[in-house]
Amino acid sequence: MPKPEAPDAKAKPEPKKKVKNDPRLVAAARELRDRWLERVNGDPSALLSHGKYDVRKELVAPEYEVMPPGDPKVKRPCLPETLGLIGFHAVHKTASRPQWIWTSFEHVKNVPDKDEVAANKFDGRYNFFKANCNGDCPTPNATPPQPWDPDPALQLRFRKDDSFKSQIVRETPLTDAAKNMNKIFHSMLQGTVWENYMLISTQWPSAFGCTSLHAQSLDAPAPKTDFLKQPDMNCSPAPTYLANSTLETYSQGDIPLASSSCIACHGNAVSFQMRPSNPKPGEVHLNQSDFTFMLEKAQ
C-alpha cells in the first residue's frame, strides 16, 4: 500500500471566489423616526393603565435654541418620563431605491380625518382634537403662538400660559387601500398594543428609470447618483405628499414646495458645498447625506 503524502506546509490556500455585486445581497439600511406622548387626556399616569400604547420609560432632554436666561453654563435638564408611542416613520433603503421607501404609522386615537370632521363623525376622544368644543373650537392645525421660548424650569411645558390648545386634523384622509391593509393587520395583531396603530401611507420613488441612474465616475461618493444629469433627484415620489399628524403637524396638505413630502424634504439633505477659492475646471463639490439628516449633527 502506498504511503500517504505528508501535507505540504507551504501549500497556498485556495483563492477566494469573487462574489458579484448582486443587489439581492446588499444589506438594506433602516431608519426610524418617532414621536411620543407624555400623558393621556392630561393624566401622565394613564399611559401605564391605558393598555393601548407602546410605553417606554426614558430620559428626556429638551432641546433649546438658547438656554434661558442665555447662560451657556445652565445645564439642560434630563427628565425621567413615561412615554407612549403616538407616531413614527419606518424608512427602508434598498439597492434599487436609493431615495428610500418611507412608511408612516400613527396611533388610531391621535386625530380625525378632515372628512370625518366635515361629517361630524367622530370615534370617541382623540389625543390632539376636541370633538365637543361646542362652537368655541380652536382653529384647526393652527401653530402655537410665539414666542416659542421654553424655560428649563417648566420642564416639558413650552410656556407658563397653557391656554392655547391644539386642534389637529388629518388633512389627507386615509385611502381605501390603507384602510383595508389596516383591517387585515389589526385582525392579526388582536390582543396587542399594536392593534391600536395604523398605516397612514407609504411613499416611494416611482420613476424607476430615474432611480437606476448612477454617476459614471468611480470617484463619485455613495450613493453614486449623478447630480448633473438628474434634475429630479427625488425620482417622482408617489404619493406626492405624505404627512404624519404628529411629525409634520403644521405642514400637511398639497401645496407644492410647502406641504410635507418625506422624499422631497430629505432630498434637501443632499446639497452643494461652498466652492473653494481656487476650484479646478469642471470640479463638482457635493455634500451627500444620502437622504438623511442624522449626519448633520454627527461629531
Backbone as CSV, one residue per row, in Angstrom:
resi,resn,N_x,N_y,N_z,CA_x,CA_y,CA_z,C_x,C_y,C_z
1,MET,0.862,-1.194,0.000,0.000,0.000,0.000,0.894,1.238,0.000
2,PRO,0.614,2.195,-0.939,1.454,3.386,-0.980,1.270,4.247,0.252
3,LYS,2.345,4.865,0.659,2.335,5.705,1.848,1.693,7.051,1.519
4,PRO,0.719,7.512,2.336,0.082,8.799,2.038,1.084,9.938,2.113
5,GLU,0.931,10.886,1.207,1.840,12.018,1.178,1.573,12.953,2.360
6,ALA,2.661,13.476,2.912,2.534,14.432,4.021,2.020,15.756,3.474
7,PRO,1.204,16.437,4.232,0.701,17.732,3.750,1.816,18.724,3.574
8,ASP,1.730,19.487,2.527,2.750,20.494,2.232,2.513,21.725,3.101
9,ALA,3.461,21.986,3.996,3.294,23.113,4.917,3.294,24.438,4.190
10,LYS,3.861,24.455,2.971,3.938,25.697,2.221,2.808,25.848,1.205
11,ALA,1.873,24.908,1.237,0.777,24.972,0.263,-0.043,26.242,0.473
12,LYS,-0.359,26.913,-0.608,-1.131,28.153,-0.538,-2.623,27.851,-0.455
13,PRO,-3.363,28.613,0.345,-4.818,28.384,0.416,-5.472,28.718,-0.911
14,GLU,-6.582,28.060,-1.156,-7.306,28.313,-2.399,-7.799,29.756,-2.421
15,PRO,-7.660,30.403,-3.570,-8.136,31.798,-3.650,-9.641,31.877,-3.449
16,LYS,-10.062,32.944,-2.751,-11.489,33.126,-2.503,-12.197,33.497,-3.796
17,LYS,-13.359,32.945,-3.952,-14.146,33.248,-5.139,-14.730,34.651,-5.013
18,LYS,-14.661,35.376,-6.085,-15.205,36.727,-6.089,-16.726,36.666,-6.186
19,VAL,-17.379,37.433,-5.328,-18.839,37.485,-5.332,-19.266,38.705,-6.131
20,LYS,-20.101,38.472,-7.095,-20.575,39.578,-7.917,-21.424,40.531,-7.087
21,ASN,-21.494,41.762,-7.519,-22.272,42.784,-6.808,-23.760,42.585,-7.099
22,ASP,-24.314,41.597,-6.447,-25.718,41.254,-6.641,-26.574,42.119,-5.721
23,PRO,-27.515,42.923,-6.281,-28.344,43.793,-5.427,-29.090,43.038,-4.345
24,ARG,-29.350,41.745,-4.595,-30.090,40.966,-3.591,-29.251,40.707,-2.349
25,LEU,-27.915,40.866,-2.472,-27.028,40.609,-1.343,-26.701,41.868,-0.560
26,VAL,-27.169,43.009,-1.056,-26.871,44.268,-0.384,-27.782,44.424,0.833
27,ALA,-27.181,44.610,1.999,-27.974,44.784,3.222,-28.715,46.111,3.167
28,ALA,-29.989,46.084,3.461,-30.809,47.300,3.405,-30.615,48.125,4.673
29,ALA,-30.540,49.444,4.496,-30.443,50.351,5.638,-31.834,50.689,6.128
30,ARG,-31.963,50.944,7.427,-33.261,51.276,8.012,-33.095,52.461,8.955
31,GLU,-34.141,53.257,9.035,-34.122,54.415,9.921,-35.521,54.567,10.514
32,LEU,-35.585,54.937,11.779,-36.863,55.095,12.470,-36.925,56.482,13.094
33,ARG,-38.010,57.178,12.827,-38.234,58.492,13.435,-39.578,58.431,14.149
34,ASP,-39.613,58.765,15.427,-40.843,58.551,16.176,-41.223,59.759,17.016
35,ARG,-42.455,59.741,17.498,-42.993,60.804,18.340,-43.719,60.152,19.515
36,TRP,-43.566,60.772,20.717,-44.067,60.165,21.942,-44.980,61.125,22.696
37,LEU,-45.874,60.547,23.480,-46.836,61.297,24.285,-46.513,61.077,25.753
38,GLU,-46.587,62.150,26.543,-46.240,62.014,27.960,-47.447,61.817,28.862
39,ARG,-48.662,62.020,28.319,-49.860,61.844,29.134,-51.070,61.604,28.247
40,VAL,-52.082,60.918,28.784,-53.337,60.657,28.078,-54.442,61.453,28.747
41,ASN,-55.102,62.299,27.951,-56.174,63.143,28.480,-55.714,63.940,29.705
42,GLY,-54.454,64.422,29.643,-53.930,65.249,30.725,-53.394,64.484,31.908
43,ASP,-53.470,63.158,31.880,-53.050,62.356,33.029,-51.777,61.589,32.684
44,PRO,-50.621,61.949,33.255,-49.372,61.260,32.919,-49.344,59.807,33.377
45,SER,-50.134,59.450,34.380,-50.135,58.072,34.874,-51.022,57.157,34.038
46,ALA,-51.846,57.758,33.157,-52.807,56.953,32.399,-52.144,56.112,31.315
47,LEU,-50.918,56.466,30.907,-50.261,55.695,29.858,-50.068,54.238,30.277
48,LEU,-49.679,54.034,31.544,-49.429,52.674,32.011,-50.719,51.878,32.163
49,SER,-51.777,52.538,32.635,-53.036,51.836,32.877,-53.905,51.738,31.625
50,HIS,-53.606,52.571,30.632,-54.447,52.625,29.445,-54.392,51.321,28.658
51,GLY,-53.183,50.766,28.521,-53.024,49.481,27.854,-53.102,49.525,26.346
52,LYS,-53.125,50.712,25.753,-53.282,50.808,24.298,-52.132,51.552,23.634
53,TYR,-51.036,51.734,24.360,-49.863,52.412,23.827,-48.630,51.555,24.051
54,ASP,-47.690,51.634,23.117,-46.363,51.094,23.369,-45.680,52.069,24.320
55,VAL,-45.388,51.641,25.531,-44.935,52.536,26.597,-43.475,52.266,26.924
56,ARG,-42.713,53.351,27.067,-41.311,53.240,27.446,-41.018,54.236,28.568
57,LYS,-40.127,53.872,29.463,-39.617,54.800,30.464,-38.263,55.295,29.973
58,GLU,-38.180,56.588,29.706,-36.996,57.160,29.081,-36.535,58.413,29.816
59,LEU,-35.316,58.833,29.496,-34.802,60.114,29.950,-34.953,61.103,28.800
60,VAL,-35.628,62.217,29.055,-35.922,63.206,28.023,-35.092,64.457,28.279
61,ALA,-34.355,64.881,27.260,-33.550,66.104,27.354,-34.119,67.121,26.371
62,PRO,-34.937,68.081,26.835,-35.499,69.090,25.929,-34.396,69.867,25.231
63,GLU,-34.636,70.195,23.958,-33.639,70.923,23.179,-34.049,72.381,23.074
64,TYR,-33.147,73.263,23.441,-33.407,74.693,23.396,-32.424,75.361,22.444
65,GLU,-32.927,76.337,21.695,-32.033,77.113,20.832,-31.024,77.880,21.680
66,VAL,-31.505,78.520,22.732,-30.649,79.230,23.685,-31.095,78.829,25.082
67,MET,-30.155,78.444,25.900,-30.522,78.039,27.241,-30.901,79.269,28.061
68,PRO,-32.180,79.417,28.431,-32.555,80.572,29.266,-31.804,80.522,30.588
69,PRO,-31.450,81.642,31.131,-31.638,83.004,30.588,-30.493,83.446,29.693
70,GLY,-30.012,82.584,28.803,-28.932,82.924,27.902,-27.568,82.542,28.422
71,ASP,-27.525,81.872,29.536,-26.254,81.485,30.145,-25.871,80.090,29.644
72,PRO,-24.785,79.947,28.869,-24.402,78.634,28.348,-24.023,77.640,29.437
73,LYS,-23.797,78.122,30.656,-23.433,77.225,31.747,-24.646,76.542,32.377
74,VAL,-25.834,77.047,32.039,-27.048,76.430,32.572,-27.211,75.049,31.946
75,LYS,-27.316,74.044,32.764,-27.408,72.679,32.259,-28.820,72.366,31.775
76,ARG,-28.869,71.675,30.648,-30.155,71.239,30.123,-30.690,70.114,31.006
77,PRO,-31.936,70.188,31.433,-32.465,69.149,32.330,-32.602,67.813,31.619
78,CYS,-32.445,66.755,32.360,-32.655,65.393,31.856,-33.756,64.780,32.706
79,LEU,-34.920,64.606,32.109,-36.123,64.294,32.871,-36.546,62.840,32.688
80,PRO,-36.735,62.093,33.776,-37.282,60.737,33.657,-38.777,60.811,33.372
81,GLU,-39.209,60.226,32.265,-40.606,60.304,31.864,-41.109,58.946,31.393
82,THR,-42.414,58.728,31.561,-43.092,57.579,30.972,-43.770,58.063,29.697
83,LEU,-43.409,57.463,28.569,-43.853,57.956,27.268,-44.616,56.876,26.515
84,GLY,-45.617,57.313,25.760,-46.393,56.410,24.914,-46.199,56.769,23.451
85,LEU,-45.943,55.776,22.615,-45.702,55.995,21.192,-46.990,56.425,20.499
86,ILE,-46.919,57.532,19.725,-48.107,58.021,19.033,-47.923,58.129,17.518
87,GLY,-46.684,58.063,17.038,-46.485,58.135,15.600,-45.045,57.847,15.236
88,PHE,-44.839,57.298,14.034,-43.467,57.040,13.605,-43.405,56.816,12.091
89,HIS,-42.223,57.150,11.545,-41.870,56.806,10.172,-40.921,55.615,10.223
90,ALA,-41.184,54.599,9.431,-40.254,53.485,9.254,-39.697,53.598,7.835
91,VAL,-38.393,53.828,7.733,-37.774,54.135,6.452,-36.816,53.013,6.062
92,HIS,-36.885,52.596,4.810,-36.183,51.407,4.355,-35.504,51.714,3.017
93,LYS,-34.197,51.580,2.981,-33.448,51.828,1.742,-33.074,50.504,1.085
94,THR,-33.264,50.424,-0.216,-32.891,49.216,-0.941,-31.883,49.577,-2.023
95,ALA,-31.272,48.559,-2.610,-30.258,48.789,-3.635,-30.850,49.484,-4.856
96,SER,-32.108,49.210,-5.168,-32.718,49.794,-6.365,-33.508,51.065,-6.067
97,ARG,-33.622,51.434,-4.782,-34.358,52.650,-4.416,-33.491,53.473,-3.454
98,PRO,-32.449,54.163,-3.977,-31.564,54.930,-3.097,-32.244,56.117,-2.440
99,GLN,-33.448,56.496,-2.911,-34.202,57.576,-2.262,-34.976,57.059,-1.046
100,TRP,-34.878,55.803,-0.740,-35.530,55.133,0.378,-37.038,54.964,0.121
101,ILE,-37.641,54.103,0.890,-39.093,53.878,0.886,-39.594,54.273,2.261
102,TRP,-40.582,55.178,2.292,-40.995,55.846,3.524,-42.411,55.416,3.901
103,THR,-42.551,54.807,5.074,-43.861,54.351,5.543,-44.167,55.003,6.885
104,SER,-45.394,55.503,7.025,-45.752,56.264,8.226,-46.919,55.604,8.960
105,PHE,-46.829,55.601,10.293,-47.851,54.999,11.150,-48.245,55.989,12.247
106,GLU,-49.470,55.845,12.724,-49.950,56.671,13.837,-50.818,55.841,14.772
107,HIS,-50.973,56.368,15.995,-51.942,55.792,16.918,-53.346,56.140,16.416
108,VAL,-54.273,55.204,16.541,-55.615,55.403,15.986,-56.384,56.516,16.687
109,LYS,-55.933,56.902,17.872,-56.648,57.931,18.634,-55.956,59.292,18.590
110,ASN,-55.115,59.517,17.601,-54.445,60.815,17.505,-55.408,61.915,17.094
111,VAL,-55.912,61.820,15.862,-56.747,62.884,15.288,-57.749,62.275,14.317
112,PRO,-58.834,62.978,14.003,-59.750,62.526,12.954,-59.307,63.045,11.582
113,ASP,-59.776,62.381,10.521,-59.582,62.894,9.171,-60.479,64.115,8.965
114,LYS,-60.102,64.983,8.020,-60.915,66.173,7.769,-62.298,65.796,7.246
115,ASP,-62.417,64.659,6.553,-63.726,64.203,6.086,-64.623,63.837,7.263
116,GLU,-64.034,63.244,8.295,-64.807,62.889,9.487,-65.248,64.143,10.231
117,VAL,-64.402,65.170,10.234,-64.762,66.432,10.879,-65.913,67.088,10.120
118,ALA,-65.810,67.098,8.779,-66.857,67.713,7.960,-68.191,67.011,8.144
119,ALA,-68.155,65.690,8.333,-69.379,64.907,8.517,-69.802,64.825,9.979
120,ASN,-69.002,65.451,10.878,-69.274,65.403,12.316,-69.374,63.952,12.801
121,LYS,-68.480,63.126,12.270,-68.485,61.699,12.587,-67.199,61.371,13.337
122,PHE,-67.313,61.258,14.662,-66.133,61.060,15.486,-66.179,59.706,16.191
123,ASP,-65.000,59.234,16.562,-64.878,57.935,17.224,-64.257,58.133,18.603
124,GLY,-65.048,58.651,19.530,-64.574,58.835,20.900,-63.637,60.018,21.035
125,ARG,-62.750,59.937,22.028,-61.816,61.022,22.318,-60.533,60.861,21.503
126,TYR,-59.900,61.988,21.243,-58.641,61.998,20.497,-57.553,62.676,21.332
127,ASN,-56.317,62.379,20.989,-55.192,62.969,21.714,-55.005,64.449,21.410
128,PHE,-55.285,64.839,20.155,-54.971,66.209,19.736,-56.150,66.896,19.047
129,PHE,-57.361,66.457,19.350,-58.553,67.072,18.787,-59.695,66.941,19.787
130,LYS,-60.380,68.064,20.033,-61.515,68.058,20.947,-62.796,68.121,20.133
131,ALA,-63.559,67.039,20.178,-64.754,66.948,19.339,-65.929,67.744,19.900
132,ASN,-66.016,67.877,21.204,-67.183,68.526,21.830,-66.834,69.918,22.349
133,CYS,-66.223,70.732,21.480,-65.846,72.082,21.923,-67.011,73.062,21.799
134,ASN,-68.146,72.614,21.261,-69.396,73.383,21.290,-69.275,74.803,20.718
135,GLY,-68.764,74.895,19.508,-68.729,76.183,18.834,-67.564,77.070,19.198
136,ASP,-66.875,76.746,20.275,-65.727,77.550,20.683,-64.445,76.767,20.389
137,CYS,-64.343,76.273,19.155,-63.243,75.386,18.784,-62.031,76.178,18.304
138,PRO,-60.829,75.756,18.670,-59.619,76.394,18.136,-59.537,76.195,16.622
139,THR,-58.796,77.046,15.957,-58.597,76.904,14.511,-57.828,75.624,14.218
140,PRO,-58.344,74.764,13.339,-57.646,73.506,13.053,-56.226,73.737,12.525
141,ASN,-55.303,72.983,13.059,-53.909,72.964,12.618,-53.213,74.322,12.739
142,ALA,-53.690,75.160,13.661,-53.038,76.451,13.887,-51.748,76.241,14.681
143,THR,-50.699,76.961,14.298,-49.444,76.854,15.028,-49.555,77.582,16.365
144,PRO,-48.884,77.100,17.400,-48.917,77.775,18.703,-48.381,79.199,18.595
145,PRO,-48.895,80.102,19.396,-48.425,81.490,19.335,-46.969,81.607,19.767
146,GLN,-46.290,82.532,19.143,-44.906,82.803,19.536,-44.877,83.787,20.696
147,PRO,-43.797,83.899,21.446,-42.510,83.229,21.190,-42.486,81.789,21.689
148,TRP,-41.705,80.960,21.015,-41.501,79.585,21.459,-40.214,79.570,22.276
149,ASP,-40.350,79.884,23.520,-39.171,80.046,24.372,-39.316,79.222,25.647
150,PRO,-39.216,77.900,25.521,-39.365,77.063,26.715,-38.312,77.377,27.767
151,ASP,-38.724,77.276,28.998,-37.857,77.546,30.137,-37.545,76.206,30.809
152,PRO,-36.270,75.899,31.070,-35.948,74.638,31.736,-36.719,74.426,33.032
153,ALA,-37.092,75.526,33.698,-37.847,75.403,34.945,-39.239,74.831,34.703
154,LEU,-39.739,74.940,33.448,-41.070,74.425,33.113,-41.021,72.977,32.661
155,GLN,-39.836,72.411,32.633,-39.619,71.026,32.194,-40.152,70.834,30.773
156,LEU,-41.180,70.011,30.546,-41.638,69.751,29.182,-42.745,70.697,28.730
157,ARG,-43.113,71.656,29.543,-44.082,72.665,29.111,-43.357,73.756,28.341
158,PHE,-44.010,74.283,27.303,-43.357,75.282,26.461,-43.509,76.699,26.992
159,ARG,-44.560,76.950,27.758,-44.761,78.308,28.272,-45.611,78.247,29.539
160,LYS,-45.539,79.311,30.318,-46.325,79.369,31.545,-47.812,79.441,31.244
161,ASP,-48.156,80.159,30.164,-49.552,80.290,29.763,-49.916,79.115,28.869
162,ASP,-50.650,78.158,29.422,-51.039,76.966,28.676,-52.458,77.080,28.116
163,SER,-52.922,78.293,27.881,-54.296,78.474,27.426,-54.491,78.004,25.987
164,PHE,-53.417,78.029,25.176,-53.543,77.578,23.785,-53.656,76.059,23.741
165,LYS,-54.647,75.573,22.985,-54.843,74.138,22.816,-54.848,73.805,21.330
166,SER,-54.104,72.797,20.967,-54.059,72.387,19.562,-55.351,71.681,19.170
167,GLN,-55.766,71.895,17.942,-56.930,71.222,17.359,-56.471,70.675,16.010
168,ILE,-55.896,69.458,16.047,-55.235,68.916,14.871,-56.175,68.001,14.089
169,VAL,-56.159,68.184,12.775,-56.978,67.388,11.853,-56.054,66.797,10.793
170,ARG,-56.301,65.556,10.386,-55.513,64.955,9.306,-56.041,65.477,7.975
171,GLU,-55.193,66.228,7.267,-55.615,66.892,6.040,-55.823,65.924,4.876
172,THR,-55.052,64.857,4.836,-55.181,63.871,3.762,-55.769,62.589,4.331
173,PRO,-57.048,62.319,4.096,-57.676,61.116,4.654,-57.013,59.844,4.140
174,LEU,-57.126,58.793,4.923,-56.583,57.503,4.511,-57.281,57.000,3.256
175,THR,-56.536,56.369,2.368,-57.126,55.781,1.178,-57.841,54.483,1.544
176,ASP,-58.699,54.013,0.653,-59.387,52.739,0.895,-58.381,51.593,0.997
177,ALA,-57.295,51.673,0.212,-56.273,50.629,0.253,-55.607,50.586,1.624
178,ALA,-55.320,51.759,2.182,-54.699,51.815,3.509,-55.656,51.293,4.577
179,LYS,-56.924,51.656,4.474,-57.913,51.177,5.440,-58.040,49.655,5.379
180,ASN,-58.014,49.103,4.176,-58.111,47.656,4.029,-56.882,46.967,4.600
181,MET,-55.700,47.553,4.359,-54.471,46.993,4.906,-54.498,47.020,6.436
182,ASN,-54.992,48.104,7.003,-55.089,48.191,8.462,-56.042,47.140,9.018
183,LYS,-57.141,46.936,8.317,-58.120,45.938,8.768,-57.490,44.545,8.827
184,ILE,-56.694,44.226,7.816,-56.049,42.911,7.767,-55.056,42.751,8.924
185,PHE,-54.216,43.762,9.118,-53.183,43.634,10.144,-53.745,43.774,11.550
186,HIS,-54.799,44.557,11.726,-55.419,44.640,13.052,-55.987,43.282,13.474
187,SER,-56.503,42.528,12.512,-57.022,41.193,12.842,-55.892,40.255,13.257
188,MET,-54.707,40.479,12.711,-53.550,39.644,13.055,-52.917,40.066,14.381
189,LEU,-53.153,41.325,14.790,-52.497,41.880,15.973,-53.439,42.013,17.167
190,GLN,-54.577,41.355,17.100,-55.551,41.456,18.196,-54.929,41.023,19.521
191,GLY,-55.242,41.794,20.560,-54.734,41.467,21.881,-53.379,42.067,22.194
192,THR,-52.808,42.843,21.244,-51.527,43.506,21.473,-51.734,45.015,21.352
193,VAL,-50.772,45.785,21.853,-50.891,47.246,21.737,-50.845,47.684,20.288
194,TRP,-50.282,46.856,19.410,-50.080,47.261,18.017,-51.369,47.282,17.211
195,GLU,-52.445,46.716,17.757,-53.721,46.848,17.048,-54.284,48.257,17.188
196,ASN,-53.637,49.092,17.995,-54.060,50.482,18.171,-53.255,51.453,17.306
197,TYR,-52.449,50.908,16.404,-51.679,51.736,15.482,-52.122,51.435,14.050
198,MET,-51.996,52.412,13.190,-52.476,52.223,11.819,-51.502,52.799,10.798
199,LEU,-51.519,52.177,9.633,-50.748,52.663,8.499,-51.398,53.929,7.955
200,ILE,-50.586,54.965,7.745,-51.076,56.181,7.094,-50.880,56.076,5.589
201,SER,-49.653,55.828,5.166,-49.354,55.646,3.747,-47.893,55.276,3.591
202,THR,-47.533,54.928,2.365,-46.145,54.652,2.005,-45.779,55.496,0.793
203,GLN,-44.610,56.115,0.828,-44.124,56.925,-0.289,-42.860,56.288,-0.842
204,TRP,-42.775,56.219,-2.170,-41.624,55.609,-2.811,-41.278,56.376,-4.087
205,PRO,-40.028,56.266,-4.571,-39.653,56.903,-5.828,-40.255,56.115,-6.988
206,SER,-41.183,56.724,-7.711,-41.962,55.978,-8.703,-41.333,55.956,-10.086
207,ALA,-40.392,56.864,-10.375,-39.733,56.877,-11.688,-38.593,55.872,-11.660
208,PHE,-38.899,54.623,-12.013,-37.930,53.547,-11.858,-36.672,53.776,-12.689
209,GLY,-36.818,54.352,-13.873,-35.649,54.635,-14.691,-34.727,55.628,-14.031
210,CYS,-35.304,56.580,-13.318,-34.515,57.597,-12.612,-33.716,56.979,-11.476
211,THR,-34.313,56.063,-10.744,-33.637,55.503,-9.572,-32.437,54.643,-9.949
212,SER,-32.367,54.191,-11.207,-31.266,53.321,-11.607,-30.106,54.093,-12.216
213,LEU,-30.239,55.425,-12.369,-29.157,56.222,-12.939,-28.060,56.430,-11.901
214,HIS,-26.825,56.236,-12.323,-25.690,56.400,-11.427,-24.598,57.206,-12.116
215,ALA,-23.757,57.798,-11.334,-22.639,58.553,-11.883,-21.670,57.600,-12.586
216,GLN,-21.071,58.067,-13.667,-20.127,57.243,-14.400,-18.758,57.225,-13.721
217,SER,-18.459,58.267,-12.957,-17.160,58.354,-12.312,-17.060,57.401,-11.135
218,LEU,-15.964,56.661,-11.079,-15.749,55.752,-9.951,-15.453,56.511,-8.665
219,ASP,-15.086,57.788,-8.810,-14.772,58.599,-7.625,-16.010,59.240,-7.007
220,ALA,-17.178,59.080,-7.633,-18.395,59.693,-7.103,-18.730,59.074,-5.756
221,PRO,-19.060,59.901,-4.755,-19.387,59.352,-3.430,-20.712,58.609,-3.444
222,ALA,-20.861,57.679,-2.521,-22.126,56.942,-2.401,-23.258,57.933,-2.112
223,PRO,-24.458,57.686,-2.628,-24.903,56.515,-3.375,-24.670,56.604,-4.876
224,LYS,-23.678,57.370,-5.323,-23.267,57.460,-6.720,-24.390,57.942,-7.645
225,THR,-25.175,58.848,-7.156,-26.173,59.474,-8.002,-25.534,60.620,-8.770
226,ASP,-26.027,60.873,-9.969,-25.420,61.858,-10.846,-26.189,63.166,-10.762
227,PHE,-25.640,64.124,-10.040,-26.342,65.378,-9.806,-26.428,66.234,-11.072
228,LEU,-25.509,66.048,-11.994,-25.505,66.875,-13.196,-26.478,66.366,-14.244
229,LYS,-26.769,65.083,-14.228,-27.632,64.502,-15.253,-29.030,64.186,-14.740
230,GLN,-29.268,64.324,-13.437,-30.573,64.032,-12.876,-31.157,65.301,-12.278
231,PRO,-32.016,66.010,-13.017,-32.607,67.228,-12.458,-33.544,66.948,-11.295
232,ASP,-34.142,65.752,-11.264,-35.047,65.393,-10.165,-34.437,64.242,-9.388
233,MET,-33.658,64.586,-8.356,-33.030,63.541,-7.549,-34.041,62.757,-6.731
234,ASN,-35.267,63.305,-6.599,-36.294,62.617,-5.814,-36.973,61.512,-6.604
235,CYS,-36.845,61.532,-7.915,-37.378,60.482,-8.786,-38.889,60.307,-8.633
236,SER,-39.607,61.422,-8.630,-41.081,61.443,-8.662,-41.712,60.651,-7.520
237,PRO,-41.689,61.173,-6.298,-42.295,60.460,-5.164,-43.786,60.205,-5.399
238,ALA,-44.231,59.039,-4.981,-45.654,58.694,-5.052,-46.085,58.064,-3.733
239,PRO,-47.152,58.596,-3.119,-47.875,59.812,-3.487,-46.972,61.050,-3.363
240,THR,-47.399,62.146,-3.986,-46.574,63.349,-3.995,-46.341,63.880,-2.594
241,TYR,-47.369,63.805,-1.748,-47.282,64.347,-0.386,-47.542,63.236,0.623
242,LEU,-46.861,63.325,1.742,-47.078,62.379,2.840,-46.764,63.088,4.148
243,ALA,-47.726,63.089,5.067,-47.530,63.756,6.358,-48.109,62.901,7.472
244,ASN,-47.429,62.898,8.593,-47.895,62.271,9.815,-48.374,63.394,10.738
245,SER,-49.558,63.275,11.289,-50.128,64.380,12.061,-49.330,64.697,13.314
246,THR,-48.455,63.780,13.754,-47.636,64.034,14.939,-46.224,64.477,14.596
247,LEU,-45.806,64.259,13.367,-44.444,64.582,12.960,-44.384,65.772,12.011
248,GLU,-45.378,65.899,11.145,-45.464,67.034,10.216,-46.797,67.746,10.424
249,THR,-47.103,68.025,11.668,-48.407,68.552,12.061,-48.812,69.782,11.265
250,TYR,-47.897,70.727,11.115,-48.241,72.029,10.551,-47.817,72.181,9.088
251,SER,-47.434,71.094,8.455,-47.077,71.161,7.034,-47.847,70.124,6.223
252,GLN,-49.038,69.755,6.702,-49.877,68.836,5.963,-50.495,69.556,4.759
253,GLY,-50.968,68.774,3.791,-51.678,69.362,2.665,-51.091,68.981,1.332
254,ASP,-51.382,69.803,0.310,-50.926,69.502,-1.044,-50.453,70.762,-1.769
255,ILE,-49.751,71.623,-1.036,-49.206,72.849,-1.614,-47.787,72.570,-2.105
256,PRO,-47.516,72.739,-3.394,-46.173,72.447,-3.921,-45.088,73.247,-3.198
257,LEU,-43.984,72.566,-2.922,-42.801,73.154,-2.279,-43.057,73.637,-0.850
258,ALA,-44.208,73.300,-0.298,-44.522,73.726,1.065,-45.038,72.562,1.909
259,SER,-45.961,71.786,1.372,-46.547,70.685,2.142,-45.563,69.520,2.268
260,SER,-45.783,68.722,3.288,-44.849,67.661,3.643,-44.759,66.573,2.584
261,SER,-43.542,66.249,2.227,-43.213,65.097,1.387,-41.913,64.532,1.925
262,CYS,-41.925,63.298,2.373,-40.738,62.729,3.017,-39.522,62.787,2.100
263,ILE,-39.680,62.294,0.878,-38.540,62.242,-0.041,-38.099,63.641,-0.433
264,ALA,-39.054,64.521,-0.735,-38.699,65.881,-1.144,-37.975,66.621,-0.023
265,CYS,-38.438,66.429,1.208,-37.781,67.082,2.348,-36.377,66.543,2.542
266,HIS,-36.236,65.218,2.580,-34.939,64.623,2.851,-34.002,64.727,1.652
267,GLY,-34.560,65.040,0.476,-33.689,65.347,-0.646,-32.853,66.575,-0.387
268,ASN,-33.306,67.439,0.526,-32.542,68.635,0.886,-31.301,68.297,1.704
269,ALA,-31.222,67.063,2.184,-30.020,66.643,2.911,-28.871,66.372,1.950
270,VAL,-29.137,66.512,0.650,-28.121,66.319,-0.376,-27.932,67.653,-1.068
271,SER,-26.812,68.325,-0.851,-26.682,69.693,-1.345,-25.259,69.995,-1.780
272,PHE,-25.112,71.083,-2.499,-23.793,71.530,-2.920,-23.048,72.180,-1.752
273,GLN,-21.759,71.947,-1.705,-20.900,72.624,-0.734,-20.410,73.953,-1.325
274,MET,-19.904,74.797,-0.477,-19.296,76.035,-0.958,-18.035,75.705,-1.742
275,ARG,-17.845,76.392,-2.852,-16.670,76.149,-3.682,-15.413,76.716,-3.007
276,PRO,-14.275,76.075,-3.218,-13.025,76.620,-2.697,-12.615,77.872,-3.479
277,SER,-11.663,78.577,-2.982,-11.237,79.819,-3.618,-10.554,79.579,-4.958
278,ASN,-9.981,78.372,-5.136,-9.306,78.055,-6.398,-9.848,76.750,-6.981
279,PRO,-11.105,76.737,-7.442,-11.685,75.493,-7.957,-11.039,75.057,-9.264
280,LYS,-11.015,73.752,-9.457,-10.497,73.199,-10.698,-11.614,73.200,-11.750
281,PRO,-11.267,73.336,-13.020,-12.287,73.338,-14.078,-13.103,72.049,-14.060
282,GLY,-14.443,72.202,-14.069,-15.326,71.047,-14.091,-15.480,70.342,-12.763
283,GLU,-14.878,70.845,-11.705,-14.938,70.206,-10.392,-16.295,70.453,-9.741
284,VAL,-16.898,69.402,-9.220,-18.201,69.496,-8.565,-18.011,69.207,-7.080
285,HIS,-18.595,70.053,-6.262,-18.459,69.885,-4.812,-19.818,69.502,-4.242
286,LEU,-19.894,68.292,-3.744,-21.160,67.769,-3.255,-21.054,67.390,-1.792
287,ASN,-22.154,67.555,-1.102,-22.239,67.149,0.296,-23.401,66.175,0.393
288,GLN,-23.123,64.928,0.063,-24.190,63.934,0.010,-24.442,63.348,1.387
289,SER,-25.680,63.479,1.853,-26.062,62.927,3.146,-27.017,61.756,2.994
290,ASP,-27.185,61.287,1.744,-27.955,60.066,1.493,-29.381,60.151,2.025
291,PHE,-30.036,61.289,1.808,-31.441,61.486,2.186,-31.676,61.325,3.692
292,THR,-30.680,61.607,4.480,-30.877,61.559,5.925,-30.243,62.768,6.567
293,PHE,-30.944,63.348,7.550,-30.425,64.492,8.286,-29.666,64.065,9.539
294,MET,-29.581,62.770,9.783,-28.970,62.286,11.017,-27.498,62.652,11.102
295,LEU,-26.855,62.805,9.954,-25.414,63.018,9.955,-25.016,64.472,10.182
296,GLU,-25.985,65.398,10.089,-25.612,66.811,10.176,-25.135,67.214,11.566
297,LYS,-25.508,66.428,12.589,-25.071,66.743,13.945,-24.039,65.743,14.454
298,ALA,-23.545,64.914,13.539,-22.547,63.922,13.953,-21.253,64.606,14.339
299,GLN,-20.613,64.137,15.382,-19.365,64.719,15.858,-18.276,63.651,15.965
